[in-house]
Amino acid sequence: GRYAEGLVELERAREAATDDPALHYTLGWCYEFVAYRITRRPRSGGGLEPADLYRKAEASLRRCLELRPEGKLKDDAEDLLSTIIKEDVK
């Protein structure tokens, strides 16, 4: 339930490795996970807003794909990005 703290640490890692597609994927996955959890249990968010988290997840996944990952990482990033975009349309 300490989502904000975990996301801050991942953002620090991203700043240290801006060209690592796996890190951008992980950050996107975590943003999506936290957004989803907060929408199901609003009191668990500690002030985090799901819409903001979904936007950050989308941006992280797009950056991952810009870095041209291969194999399963690419497939997983595309799948998760597609899911986020579909949710945003609803």
N, CA, C and O of each residue as an XYZ file, in Angstrom:
360
protein
N       0.780     -1.197      0.000
C       0.000      0.000      0.000
C       0.830      1.274      0.000
O       0.269      2.368      0.062
N       2.135      1.162     -0.067
C       2.987      2.359     -0.088
C       3.351      2.684     -1.543
O       4.521      2.765     -1.918
N       2.312      2.862     -2.327
C       2.480      3.033     -3.766
C       3.323      4.247     -4.131
O       4.227      4.154     -4.961
N       3.028      5.376     -3.515
C       3.737      6.615     -3.874
C       5.236      6.451     -3.672
O       6.024      6.891     -4.510
N       5.637      5.831     -2.582
C       7.063      5.636     -2.303
C       7.718      4.750     -3.362
O       8.818      5.037     -3.832
N       7.038      3.688     -3.724
C       7.579      2.789     -4.740
C       7.720      3.457     -6.093
O       8.711      3.253     -6.794
N       6.727      4.256     -6.458
C       6.781      4.950     -7.742
C       7.901      5.987     -7.763
O       8.539      6.192     -8.796
N       8.140      6.634     -6.641
C       9.243      7.601     -6.562
C      10.571      6.893     -6.809
O      11.427      7.413     -7.525
N      10.745      5.727     -6.229
C      11.992      4.981     -6.416
C      12.160      4.542     -7.876
O      13.265      4.596     -8.416
N      11.085      4.116     -8.501
C      11.169      3.733     -9.911
C      11.479      4.935    -10.794
O      12.207      4.809    -11.779
N      10.940      6.089    -10.454
C      11.252      7.306    -11.212
C      12.739      7.654    -11.081
O      13.367      8.096    -12.043
N      13.286      7.454     -9.902
C      14.728      7.672     -9.722
C      15.536      6.740    -10.608
O      16.512      7.154    -11.235
N      15.127      5.492    -10.657
C      15.823      4.527    -11.508
C      15.719      4.927    -12.969
O      16.684      4.795    -13.721
N      14.550      5.418    -13.377
C      14.358      5.856    -14.765
C      15.301      7.004    -15.105
O      15.867      7.052    -16.197
N      15.462      7.915    -14.174
C      16.361      9.046    -14.407
C      17.802      8.592    -14.576
O      18.582      9.236    -15.277
N      18.153      7.499    -13.945
C      19.520      6.985    -14.029
C      19.749      6.132    -15.275
O      20.888      5.943    -15.701
N      18.665      5.617    -15.858
C      18.790      4.738    -17.027
C      17.715      5.088    -18.047
O      16.805      4.297    -18.299
N      17.825      6.274    -18.632
C      16.765      6.775    -19.508
C      16.583      5.974    -20.788
O      15.533      6.068    -21.424
N      17.572      5.195    -21.176
C      17.480      4.439    -22.429
C      17.271      2.942    -22.215
O      17.573      2.144    -23.104
N      16.772      2.562    -21.078
C      16.533      1.150    -20.763
C      15.059      0.820    -20.984
O      14.221      1.207    -20.170
N      14.721      0.113    -22.070
C      13.313     -0.162    -22.339
C      12.652     -0.998    -21.253
O      11.465     -0.818    -20.980
N      13.393     -1.906    -20.629
C      12.806     -2.741    -19.575
C      12.391     -1.897    -18.373
O      11.370     -2.167    -17.740
N      13.176     -0.889    -18.066
C      12.839     -0.016    -16.950
C      11.588      0.800    -17.272
O      10.729      0.980    -16.409
N      11.481      1.289    -18.493
C      10.287      2.044    -18.883
C       9.055      1.139    -18.883
O       7.967      1.569    -18.499
N       9.222     -0.097    -19.307
C       8.103     -1.048    -19.252
C       7.677     -1.270    -17.805
O       6.489     -1.214    -17.487
N       8.641     -1.520    -16.937
C       8.342     -1.772    -15.531
C       7.638     -0.591    -14.896
O       6.674     -0.768    -14.151
N       8.104      0.599    -15.183
C       7.474      1.795    -14.648
C       6.040      1.915    -15.166
O       5.125      2.212    -14.397
N       5.844      1.688    -16.460
C       4.491      1.730    -17.025
C       3.578      0.698    -16.400
O       2.424      0.984    -16.085
N       4.107     -0.516    -16.222
C       3.315     -1.583    -15.606
C       2.935     -1.197    -14.188
O       1.791     -1.398    -13.781
N       3.866     -0.652    -13.436
C       3.592     -0.275    -12.046
C       2.585      0.871    -11.967
O       1.693      0.850    -11.119
N       2.719      1.868    -12.839
C       1.737      2.947    -12.855
C       0.342      2.399    -13.148
O      -0.631      2.785    -12.500
N       0.250      1.510    -14.113
C      -1.048      0.920    -14.457
C      -1.593      0.111    -13.286
O      -2.777      0.208    -12.966
N      -0.751     -0.674    -12.654
C      -1.162     -1.505    -11.530
C      -1.712     -0.641    -10.397
O      -2.782     -0.927     -9.859
N      -0.990      0.405    -10.038
C      -1.421      1.276     -8.946
C      -2.726      1.978     -9.315
O      -3.628      2.071     -8.482
N      -2.842      2.466    -10.533
C      -4.083      3.118    -10.966
C      -5.262      2.161    -10.853
O      -6.329      2.533    -10.365
N      -5.067      0.946    -11.301
C      -6.132     -0.061    -11.241
C      -6.524     -0.332     -9.793
O      -7.711     -0.362     -9.467
N      -5.531     -0.529     -8.920
C      -5.810     -0.827     -7.510
C      -6.559      0.324     -6.841
O      -7.488      0.102     -6.064
N      -6.153      1.541     -7.145
C      -6.803      2.693     -6.521
C      -8.247      2.816     -6.979
O      -9.112      3.198     -6.190
N      -8.524      2.499     -8.235
C      -9.912      2.586     -8.695
C     -10.778      1.542     -7.998
O     -11.988      1.732     -7.872
N     -10.184      0.454     -7.548
C     -10.932     -0.592     -6.857
C     -11.017     -0.332     -5.352
O     -11.974     -0.748     -4.700
N     -10.014      0.355     -4.805
C      -9.964      0.678     -3.373
C      -9.496      2.123     -3.221
O      -8.325      2.366     -2.930
N     -10.394      3.078     -3.414
C      -9.998      4.485     -3.442
C      -9.207      4.969     -2.219
O      -8.358      5.850     -2.352
N      -9.465      4.423     -1.066
C      -8.757      4.886      0.132
C      -7.306      4.430      0.161
O      -6.534      4.906      0.994
N      -6.918      3.530     -0.717
C      -5.548      3.004     -0.708
C      -4.576      3.887     -1.493
O      -3.376      3.613     -1.511
N      -5.074      4.933     -2.135
C      -4.250      5.710     -3.042
C      -3.348      6.741     -2.426
O      -2.390      7.170     -3.069
N      -3.610      7.156     -1.218
C      -2.768      8.140     -0.581
C      -2.622      9.429     -1.381
O      -1.543     10.022     -1.412
N      -3.695      9.864     -2.024
C      -3.647     11.109     -2.784
C      -3.285     10.950     -4.248
O      -3.308     11.929     -4.994
N      -2.954      9.750     -4.675
C      -2.636      9.513     -6.085
C      -3.930      9.467     -6.897
O      -4.944      8.946     -6.432
N      -3.890     10.007     -8.092
C      -5.059     10.055     -8.969
C      -4.919      9.023    -10.089
O      -3.947      9.059    -10.843
N      -5.881      8.104    -10.205
C      -5.784      7.077    -11.254
C      -5.594      7.644    -12.661
O      -4.799      7.103    -13.429
N      -6.297      8.712    -13.018
C      -6.167      9.265    -14.370
C      -4.735      9.722    -14.642
O      -4.207      9.504    -15.733
N      -4.118     10.349    -13.660
C      -2.724     10.778    -13.812
C      -1.797      9.573    -13.949
O      -0.866      9.578    -14.754
N      -2.065      8.548    -13.154
C      -1.234      7.343    -13.204
C      -1.364      6.630    -14.545
O      -0.376      6.134    -15.086
N      -2.575      6.578    -15.078
C      -2.757      5.952    -16.397
C      -2.021      6.739    -17.480
O      -1.441      6.144    -18.387
N      -2.040      8.070    -17.395
C      -1.300      8.881    -18.372
C       0.202      8.608    -18.272
O       0.887      8.500    -19.289
N       0.701      8.501    -17.064
C       2.123      8.209    -16.874
C       2.459      6.804    -17.357
O       3.525      6.575    -17.930
N       1.558      5.876    -17.127
C       1.769      4.508    -17.613
C       1.862      4.503    -19.133
O       2.750      3.870    -19.705
N       0.953      5.204    -19.778
C       0.965      5.284    -21.233
C       2.265      5.901    -21.740
O       2.869      5.391    -22.683
N       2.689      6.978    -21.128
C       3.932      7.641    -21.556
C       5.137      6.719    -21.376
O       6.008      6.665    -22.243
N       5.190      6.006    -20.274
C       6.315      5.098    -20.026
C       6.340      3.951    -21.030
O       7.404      3.565    -21.514
N       5.175      3.415    -21.336
C       5.110      2.314    -22.302
C       5.448      2.795    -23.709
O       6.105      2.083    -24.469
N       5.006      3.990    -24.056
C       5.367      4.539    -25.367
C       6.882      4.742    -25.466
O       7.482      4.468    -26.505
N       7.491      5.220    -24.385
C       8.952      5.391    -24.380
C       9.645      4.045    -24.501
O      10.639      3.919    -25.216
N       9.137      3.052    -23.820
C       9.688      1.703    -23.943
C       9.702      1.274    -25.402
O      10.713      0.777    -25.897
N       8.594      1.462    -26.083
C       8.501      1.034    -27.478
C       9.363      1.884    -28.400
O       9.875      1.381    -29.400
N       9.533      3.161    -28.080
C      10.430      4.013    -28.870
C      11.870      3.487    -28.835
O      12.635      3.673    -29.782
N      12.214      2.840    -27.745
C      13.575      2.309    -27.585
C      13.768      0.956    -28.275
O      14.829      0.341    -28.169
N      12.746      0.508    -28.971
C      12.779     -0.693    -29.802
C      13.192     -1.966    -29.059
O      14.189     -2.601    -29.403
N      12.412     -2.330    -28.035
C      12.694     -3.594    -27.365
C      12.349     -4.748    -28.295
O      11.650     -4.571    -29.293
N      12.838     -5.908    -27.964
C      12.572     -7.076    -28.800
C      11.809     -8.130    -28.018
O      11.746     -8.100    -26.789
N      11.230     -9.063    -28.765
C      10.626    -10.239    -28.173
C       9.467     -9.958    -27.247
O       8.612     -9.114    -27.515
N       9.462    -10.696    -26.142
C       8.360    -10.643    -25.189
C       8.183     -9.255    -24.584
O       7.055     -8.830    -24.335
N       9.268     -8.555    -24.347
C       9.156     -7.207    -23.782
C       8.358     -6.303    -24.716
O       7.488     -5.557    -24.268
N       8.646     -6.365    -25.987
C       7.913     -5.565    -26.972
C       6.442     -5.962    -26.984
O       5.558     -5.106    -26.943
N       6.189     -7.257    -27.040
C       4.807     -7.751    -27.073
C       4.037     -7.332    -25.823
O       2.898     -6.875    -25.911
N       4.662     -7.490    -24.670
C       3.993     -7.128    -23.422
C       3.723     -5.632    -23.353
O       2.650     -5.221    -22.912
N       4.673     -4.815    -23.780
C       4.479     -3.363    -23.761
C       3.335     -2.967    -24.692
O       2.503     -2.135    -24.333
N       3.292     -3.553    -25.870
C       2.206     -3.255    -26.813
C       0.857     -3.676    -26.251
O      -0.124     -2.942    -26.371
N       0.802     -4.856    -25.638
C      -0.453     -5.348    -25.064
C      -0.951     -4.441    -23.947
O      -2.128     -4.083    -23.911
N      -0.062     -4.073    -23.043
C      -0.470     -3.233    -21.923
C      -0.866     -1.838    -22.404
O      -1.841     -1.270    -21.912
N      -0.130     -1.290    -23.348
C      -0.471      0.010    -23.907
C      -1.851     -0.042    -24.563
O      -2.654      0.876    -24.400
N      -2.116     -1.094    -25.288
C      -3.414     -1.264    -25.931
C      -4.541     -1.306    -24.896
O      -5.602     -0.720    -25.107
N      -4.314     -1.985    -23.798
C      -5.310     -2.070    -22.730
C      -5.570     -0.698    -22.120
O      -6.719     -0.329    -21.879
N      -4.516      0.044    -21.875
C      -4.664      1.380    -21.282
C      -5.425      2.301    -22.227
O      -6.305      3.048    -21.796
N      -5.092      2.251    -23.502
C      -5.769      3.110    -24.474
C      -7.251      2.750    -24.574
O      -8.095      3.642    -24.672
N      -7.574      1.470    -24.550
C      -8.984      1.048    -24.589
C      -9.726      1.562    -23.368
O     -10.857      2.031    -23.488
N      -9.109      1.483    -22.196
C      -9.739      1.985    -20.966
C      -9.950      3.492    -21.031
O     -10.946      4.008    -20.524
N      -9.021      4.188    -21.651
C      -9.106      5.643    -21.746
C     -10.266      6.066    -22.637
O     -10.858      7.125    -22.431
N     -10.589      5.243    -23.622
C     -11.667      5.550    -24.553
C     -13.027      5.399    -23.889
O     -13.981      6.077    -24.271
N     -13.127      4.527    -22.908
C     -14.433      4.263    -22.253
C     -14.963      5.453    -21.519
O     -16.040      5.383    -20.926
